[in-house]
Amino acid sequence: MFNKRLLSEFKENKILVVGMVITQWLSLLANVLLIYTMSDFIMKVFNRQVESRDIYILAITAITVMAVRTVMNSLNSSLSFKASTGVKKRLRQMIFEKLMRLGSGYKEKLQTAEAVQITTEGVEQLEIYFAKYIPQFFYSLLAPLTLFLIVGRMSLKVAVVLLICVPLIPVSIVAVQKFAKKMLSKYWGTYTELGDSFLESIQALTTLKIYQADKRYAKKMDDEAEKFRKITMKVLIMQLNSVSIMDMIAYGGAALGIILTVLEWQAAGINLAQSIFIIMVSAEFFLPLRLLGSFFHIAMNGNAAADKIFKLLDCEEIQDTENVNWNMGDIVCENVSYTYPDKEDAVLRNVSFNIPQNELTAIVGESGCGKSTFVSLLMKERRDYTGKITIGGNELDEISGDMLRRHITRISHDAYIFYGTLYDNLKMGNPAADRKQMEEALRLVDMYDTVSEKGGLDMAIEEKGANLSGGQKQRIAMARAILHDSDVYVFDEATSNVDVESENKIMEVVDKLSKTKTVIVIYHRLANVKNADNIIVLKDGIICEQGNHNLLIEKNGHYARLYNTQKKLETVIQ
């Protein structure tokens, strides 16, 4: 019934849970007092012994009880709100921080849709778990015991029978727990698959339309939606059946208590006031546990969500140690090899080369030769390589990921532009940068005049930079990178999705940066790397050639063949 880890993670909520239980218990005692007063009044009415004093007592008691219940309900709601909001805030913070520590590698652990779902609906389920289920669990144990002590003073036999019937509800809950846990786990799995398919279809909608594959993907989503509908119906049927069983036990137990009470009254074991009191409170023995049964299904759903959340939080992280001070110098690779976990063949094999400080180095080759893999190793996005990588004489393993990100900036072809203003996007590069510095960065990437016509730094940016062209987005990303003022800049296919004009302007900025910074470029289009100080040519995971453009052309090897082939194709296209 409980997830022990959840309780241990949120120890600070214990005081709030205790407070909610106490408020419910005090409301119960107030209700018991009102019922007792009413029972006594009804007996006096039956015996024609009512006095004006009795009416006053009943009225004052009713007003007092209503006031107490109102205050207690208000306090309970306030404590419940604090518990739920605290849990939501902390869980989402824990998930976000975990994803940040995992970086882009989180996609190897779970799908994006699943991350979104557990952060939203999964956390919402746990909100109800802490705010409703846990307090109700303890109250449902306290309430029957309290009523047993009160009713037992009037009729021990009736009190014992009522108390014996109470555990039948949690027994029924335990009976469905194992089955429910398995089914809800399947429910969440199906839900995740549906969400992932939907997200993928939305992101690729334009592509699907171009290739007229939207109907096929719509059919796929229909099939997954039908699968989700079936598992949802199974969950609902299970919940309905268990609720029906709990209702039968609750009302059956209350009815048994009422029958015994009437028999006791007829046998003169209790008076009329006591019999009326017991009849009116008999249902109170079962209602707390009956309500707990309703929350149980929410709790099970919360437990299923918690399993997925903790699976993410428990994902292995490679601990970073910052054993050295940053010392910028040459980037040196010695006999570096790397194989992807799910592959047999190495994507890099005994690669050795030197990237001089404050020079432009290009890494080129056909797709799949290992260019981007090297960048991932350099940024510590992938580990478990063999060989040695050093920066300024310091081994990469001794440099923390945070330090690397402070001194190395990577600009990829899909650099993300955030919703908001241009100022907000540039501020990410350097929070301390002022508007003058931002404007200067925009001038360097030839974007100042363009944005000035649209509001300057206050220009509105739509989600994912939808109101910008591909080239404009890349140049804004470069301006942001320039503001970051790193020692090393890595351009990973940064011009693959832009027009020729933007590509040329980006390359101009790259050339300027290389005068004072270490710049690494990875490009498919070899015309962009003609001015590089050093070109490293990869083929099938090994270095087949190395040198400047003129030297490699003279060799007439792999690089020359790639370059000439591209040049011919571009000539034909023009």
Order of alpha helices (4+ residues) and beta strands (2+ residues): alpha-alpha-alpha-alpha-alpha-alpha-alpha-alpha-alpha-alpha-alpha-alpha-beta-beta-beta-alpha-beta-beta-alpha-beta-beta-alpha-alpha-alpha-beta-alpha-beta-alpha-beta-beta-beta-alpha-alpha
